Amino acid sequence: MKQAWALLLVTTFLATAAMGQAPRAGDADAGKSMSDLLAKAKNTLAIVEFTLDDEMTDKPLPQPVAGMGICVNAGGAEKKATLITTVLGSAVLPKNVKSAQVYLPGVEKPLKASYLATDPGSGFTFVRVEEPSDWQAVAFSEKADLATGKQVFSVGLL
């Protein structure tokens, strides 16, 4: 699980570096910028873990599968959320998903979650977090400073 959190931190840093928000060497308040960045990502990113049954034997696989999840819908007053992840892909049959749980940064106890669906075309899997937390859905900029030939990075799901 520690490797997953390290990957999550690096992914967050790379994503914001691509957007020009990450601290640069020599910036006077690089530490503050990184703290602000991590504070924003804390309630948007999580680790999603699934327990699966073996398709041939219908017995649980020995190890769960886990990967990064991104909050795409924060549940208002209920403080529940919908996350999107690519950890399962379209090859896993819904009947083989036995349980799901979500790990938040800095919180050892996982939150109970439920598998909603996997889009067969993209492999995106949707998970509903059943326990409340202070979620913040990922927000996309309405305007981007893009021009033909400008380098663009996609980090996380694509």
C-alpha positions in Angstrom: 0.0 0.0 0.0 2.9 2.4 0.7 4.0 2.0 -3.0 0.6 2.9 -4.1 0.7 6.1 -2.0 4.1 7.0 -3.4 2.8 6.5 -6.9 -0.2 8.7 -6.1 2.1 11.5 -4.8 4.4 11.4 -7.8 1.4 11.4 -10.2 -0.1 14.4 -8.4 3.2 16.2 -8.7 3.6 15.4 -12.4 0.1 16.4 -13.2 0.5 19.8 -11.6 3.9 20.3 -13.1 2.3 19.8 -16.5 -0.3 22.4 -15.6 2.4 24.8 -14.5 1.3 24.8 -10.8 4.1 22.8 -9.3 6.8 24.6 -7.4 10.0 25.2 -9.4 13.5 25.1 -8.1 14.5 28.4 -6.6 10.9 29.6 -5.9 10.8 31.4 -2.6 7.6 29.7 -1.5 8.1 26.2 -3.1 7.3 24.5 0.2 4.1 26.4 0.6 3.1 25.7 -3.0 3.6 22.0 -2.5 1.7 22.1 0.8 -1.2 23.8 -1.0 -1.1 21.3 -3.8 -1.2 18.3 -1.5 -4.0 19.9 0.5 -6.1 20.2 -2.7 -5.4 16.6 -3.8 -6.1 15.1 -0.4 -9.8 14.9 -0.9 -9.8 14.2 -4.6 -7.5 11.2 -4.9 -7.6 7.8 -3.2 -6.6 4.2 -3.6 -9.4 1.9 -4.7 -9.0 -1.8 -3.8 -11.1 -4.7 -5.2 -11.5 -8.3 -4.0 -12.2 -10.5 -7.0 -13.3 -14.1 -7.5 -11.4 -16.3 -9.9 -13.5 -16.6 -13.1 -12.8 -20.4 -13.4 -13.2 -21.5 -9.8 -15.5 -18.8 -8.3 -13.1 -18.7 -5.3 -11.5 -15.4 -4.1 -8.2 -14.5 -5.7 -5.4 -14.6 -3.2 -4.5 -10.9 -3.5 -6.8 -7.9 -4.0 -6.1 -5.5 -6.9 -5.6 -1.8 -6.2 -5.0 1.4 -8.0 -5.6 5.1 -8.1 -9.1 6.5 -7.9 -10.2 10.1 -8.7 -13.3 11.7 -7.2 -15.6 12.7 -10.1 -18.7 13.4 -8.0 -18.8 14.6 -4.4 -22.1 13.7 -2.7 -23.1 17.0 -1.1 -24.7 16.7 2.4 -24.2 12.9 2.5 -20.4 13.4 2.0 -20.3 10.3 -0.2 -18.5 10.2 -3.5 -18.3 8.5 -6.9 -14.7 7.6 -8.0 -13.4 6.6 -11.4 -10.5 4.2 -11.8 -8.9 2.0 -14.4 -7.6 -0.7 -12.0 -10.1 -3.4 -13.3 -10.3 -2.7 -17.0 -13.0 -4.2 -19.2 -11.7 -7.8 -19.0 -13.1 -8.3 -15.4 -16.7 -9.5 -15.3 -19.0 -7.6 -12.9 -20.0 -10.9 -11.3 -16.4 -11.5 -10.2 -16.2 -8.2 -8.2 -16.9 -9.3 -4.6 -16.0 -6.2 -2.6 -14.5 -2.7 -2.9 -12.9 -0.4 -0.4 -11.2 3.0 -0.6 -8.1 4.2 1.2 -7.7 7.9 1.9 -4.3 9.6 2.3 -3.2 9.4 5.9 -6.1 7.3 7.0 -5.5 3.6 7.9 -9.1 2.4 8.1 -10.5 1.9 4.6 -13.9 3.2 3.6 -16.6 0.7 2.4 -17.4 1.1 -1.3 -19.5 -0.6 -3.9 -18.8 -1.4 -7.5 -21.1 0.4 -9.9 -20.0 -0.5 -13.4 -17.2 -0.7 -15.9 -17.4 1.0 -19.3 -16.4 -1.8 -21.8 -15.1 0.7 -24.3 -12.8 2.7 -22.1 -12.2 0.3 -19.2 -13.2 3.0 -16.7 -14.6 1.6 -13.5 -17.0 3.6 -11.3 -17.1 3.0 -7.6 -19.5 4.5 -5.0 -18.0 5.3 -1.6 -20.6 4.3 1.0 -19.1 6.0 4.0 -18.9 9.8 4.4 -15.7 11.9 4.0 -14.9 15.4 2.9 -14.6 14.7 -0.8 -13.8 17.2 -3.5 -14.6 16.3 -7.1 -11.8 17.0 -9.6 -12.4 20.2 -11.4 -11.4 20.9 -14.9 -10.4 24.4 -16.1 -13.0 26.1 -18.3 -10.2 27.8 -20.3 -6.8 26.5 -21.2 -3.8 28.3 -22.8 -3.3 25.7 -25.5 -2.0 26.3 -29.0 -1.2 23.9 -31.9 2.0 22.1 -31.2 2.0 22.8 -27.4 2.9 19.8 -25.3 0.1 18.3 -23.3 0.4 15.7 -20.5 -2.3 13.3 -19.4 -1.6 11.8 -16.0 -3.6 9.2 -14.0 -6.4 7.6 -16.1 -5.4 8.1 -19.7 
